[in-house]
Amino acid sequence: MSSVLVIGSTGATGVHVINELLKCGLFEKVTSVARRKLEYTGINKSKLVQHIIDFEKIEEYKDVFKGHSHMISCFGTTRKIAGTAEMQHRIDHDYVYNAAKFFKEQNSNVKLHYIHMSSGQADVNSSFQFIKTKGQLEDDLKSLKFSRLTIFRPAPLLDRGHDKRFFESIFGFIAKGINCVVNSKVGIPVTTLAKAMVRVTQIQPKTDLDVVNDTFIEYYFTKDAYALADRTDIPGFEITKKIENQ
């Protein structure tokens, strides 16, 4: 069995990622690295390890990134929460990149799988800061040359609960209507995205080896995530599906 570390674990998607990881029971240890404690009372609670850190001083906590084979990032913020454009970039890019870098450095002799939640519109050449930052981060993560890098590019997130944003609340209402009428995938529930991000840890890469970066780099878009989340042929998730259907 292996160990997985999650950052952004107290956010809208991250809490469900933690739930899915512990529910499937496929990892010996599930580590949450966050700015606050995660309240969890579900199955396999004894496997959950929590580290509360200050991402501004992440170098002081680099040891918490040691001993893991997988890392999942659900980290992100908004301009409103961050306060300034500069701080938003620091949180969305620097915090995540630095965490990924320490994950790589602290586990140098292990084949590492990094799973990253990006944005469906990520583009390093965009004039919009949020989209540009997401694109820059993707490029910088590639430079770390993990054995395998999985990047999820979801459409706007639905059912974020208390963490939802005004635009996403309106979009979510419209998207659900469109999805019902035309059976489309205009947005994705955070629970569905979380299932996909966990399931991808148990399947083979869907792309060939990137010779330049010596890594498997793969993208999962919204429809891909829906399809992956619904799979029941992946070892370890047949039971999960049965439990959900009871």
C-alpha positions in Angstrom: 0.0 0.0 0.0 1.1 3.6 -0.5 0.7 7.0 1.1 -1.0 10.1 -0.3 -0.7 13.7 0.7 -3.4 16.3 0.0 -3.2 20.1 0.0 -6.3 22.2 -0.2 -8.0 19.5 1.8 -10.3 21.8 3.7 -11.8 23.4 0.5 -14.9 22.5 -1.4 -13.3 19.8 -3.5 -10.6 18.8 -1.1 -12.9 17.6 1.7 -14.5 15.2 -0.7 -11.1 14.0 -1.9 -10.2 13.1 1.7 -13.5 11.3 2.1 -13.0 9.3 -1.1 -9.4 8.4 -0.2 -10.4 7.1 3.3 -13.5 5.4 2.1 -11.7 3.4 -0.6 -9.1 2.3 2.0 -6.4 1.8 -0.7 -3.8 4.0 1.0 -2.0 3.1 4.1 -1.9 6.7 5.2 -3.8 9.8 4.0 -2.1 13.1 5.0 -3.9 16.5 5.0 -1.6 19.5 4.9 -3.7 22.6 5.4 -4.1 25.9 7.2 -6.8 24.5 9.5 -7.9 21.2 10.9 -10.3 19.1 8.9 -13.2 17.6 10.8 -13.6 14.0 9.8 -15.6 11.2 11.6 -16.0 8.7 8.8 -14.5 5.3 7.9 -10.7 4.6 8.3 -10.3 7.7 10.5 -7.1 6.2 12.0 -5.4 6.5 8.6 -5.8 10.3 8.5 -2.8 12.3 9.6 -3.2 16.1 9.8 -0.5 18.8 9.6 -1.5 22.4 10.2 1.1 24.7 8.5 1.8 28.2 7.5 2.3 28.2 3.7 4.2 31.4 3.9 6.8 29.5 5.9 6.5 26.2 4.0 10.2 25.5 4.1 9.9 25.0 7.9 7.5 22.1 7.3 9.2 20.4 4.4 9.5 17.1 6.4 5.7 16.6 6.3 6.1 16.0 2.5 8.4 13.0 3.0 7.2 9.4 2.8 4.4 9.7 0.2 4.0 8.2 -3.3 1.1 10.4 -4.3 0.1 14.0 -3.9 -3.2 15.7 -4.7 -3.6 19.4 -5.0 -7.1 21.0 -4.7 -5.6 24.4 -3.7 -7.0 27.7 -4.8 -8.5 31.0 -3.9 -10.2 34.1 -5.3 -9.1 37.7 -5.7 -11.8 38.7 -3.1 -10.5 36.3 -0.5 -6.8 37.0 -1.3 -7.3 40.7 -1.1 -4.9 41.7 -3.9 -3.9 40.3 -7.3 -0.4 39.7 -6.0 -1.6 37.7 -3.1 -3.9 35.7 -5.2 -1.0 34.8 -7.5 1.1 33.9 -4.4 -1.6 31.5 -3.1 -2.7 30.0 -6.4 0.8 29.6 -7.8 3.6 29.9 -5.3 2.0 28.0 -2.4 1.1 25.1 -4.7 4.4 25.0 -6.6 6.5 25.2 -3.4 4.5 22.3 -1.9 5.0 20.3 -5.1 8.7 21.0 -5.1 9.1 19.8 -1.6 7.1 16.7 -2.4 9.6 15.9 -5.2 12.7 16.8 -3.2 11.7 14.8 -0.1 10.9 11.7 -2.1 13.7 11.7 -4.6 14.1 7.9 -4.9 10.4 7.1 -5.4 8.2 7.1 -8.4 5.8 10.0 -7.7 2.3 10.7 -9.0 1.2 14.3 -8.7 -2.6 15.0 -9.3 -3.4 18.6 -9.8 -6.8 20.4 -10.0 -6.3 23.3 -12.5 -9.0 25.2 -14.4 -10.8 24.4 -17.7 -9.6 27.6 -19.1 -5.9 27.5 -18.0 -3.8 29.4 -20.5 -0.3 30.9 -19.8 -0.9 33.4 -22.6 -4.2 34.7 -21.3 -4.7 38.4 -20.4 -6.8 37.4 -17.4 -4.7 36.8 -14.3 -6.6 33.8 -12.9 -6.4 31.9 -16.1 -2.8 32.9 -16.8 -1.7 31.9 -13.3 -3.3 28.5 -13.7 -1.4 28.0 -17.0 1.9 29.2 -15.5 1.5 26.7 -12.7 0.8 23.8 -15.0 4.0 24.6 -16.9 6.0 24.9 -13.7 4.7 21.6 -12.4 5.8 19.9 -15.6 9.3 21.3 -15.0 9.5 19.3 -11.8 9.4 16.1 -13.9 7.3 13.8 -11.7 7.1 10.2 -12.8 3.5 11.0 -13.6 1.6 14.3 -13.7 -2.2 14.2 -14.0 -3.9 17.6 -14.6 -7.6 18.0 -14.2 -9.1 20.9 -16.1 -12.7 21.0 -14.9 -15.5 23.3 -16.0 -16.9 25.5 -13.2 -17.5 23.6 -10.0 -21.1 22.8 -8.9 -22.5 22.2 -5.4 -19.6 23.8 -3.6 -21.7 24.2 -0.4 -20.5 27.0 1.9 -17.5 27.6 -0.3 -19.5 28.6 -3.3 -19.0 31.9 -5.1 -21.6 34.3 -6.4 -20.9 33.6 -10.1 -20.7 29.9 -9.5 -24.1 29.9 -7.7 -25.8 31.5 -10.7 -23.8 29.4 -13.2 -24.6 26.2 -11.2 -28.4 26.9 -11.4 -28.2 27.4 -15.1 -25.8 24.5 -15.7 -27.9 22.0 -13.9 -30.9 23.0 -16.1 -28.8 22.7 -19.3 -27.4 19.3 -18.2 -30.9 17.9 -17.5 -32.4 19.2 -20.8 -29.6 18.3 -23.3 -27.6 15.7 -21.2 -24.5 17.9 -21.4 -21.7 18.4 -19.0 -21.6 22.2 -18.4 -19.9 22.1 -15.0 -19.1 19.4 -12.6 -20.1 18.7 -9.0 -17.2 18.8 -6.6 -18.1 15.3 -5.4 -17.8 13.9 -8.9 -14.5 15.6 -9.5 -13.1 14.3 -6.2 -14.1 10.7 -7.2 -12.2 11.1 -10.4 -9.1 12.5 -8.8 -8.9 9.6 -6.4 -9.7 6.9 -9.0 -6.9 8.1 -11.3 -4.4 7.0 -8.7 -5.4 3.4 -9.4 -5.2 3.3 -13.2 -2.4 3.4 -15.7 -1.5 6.6 -17.5 -3.6 7.3 -20.6 -0.7 8.9 -22.5 2.7 7.8 -23.7 5.9 8.8 -21.9 6.9 12.5 -22.5 10.5 11.8 -23.5 11.6 15.5 -23.0 10.4 15.7 -19.5 10.8 11.9 -18.7 7.3 11.8 -17.3 3.7 10.8 -18.1 1.7 14.0 -18.5 -2.0 13.6 -18.9 -5.1 15.9 -18.9 -8.6 15.1 -17.7 -11.2 17.5 -18.9 -14.8 17.7 -17.6 -16.2 14.8 -19.7 -13.2 12.7 -18.8 -13.7 13.3 -15.1 -17.4 12.3 -15.3 -16.5 9.1 -17.1 -13.7 8.2 -14.7 -15.8 9.0 -11.6 -18.5 6.6 -12.8 -16.2 3.6 -13.4 -16.7 0.5 -11.3 -14.1 -1.7 -13.0 -11.2 -0.1 -11.0 -10.0 -2.4 -8.2 -11.0 -1.0 -4.8 -13.9 1.0 -6.1 -16.5 -1.8 -6.7 -17.3 -1.7 -3.0 -17.5 2.0 -2.9 -20.1 2.0 -5.7 -22.1 -0.7 -3.9 -22.1 1.4 -0.7 -23.3 4.5 -2.6 -26.1 2.5 -4.2 -27.4 1.1 -0.9 
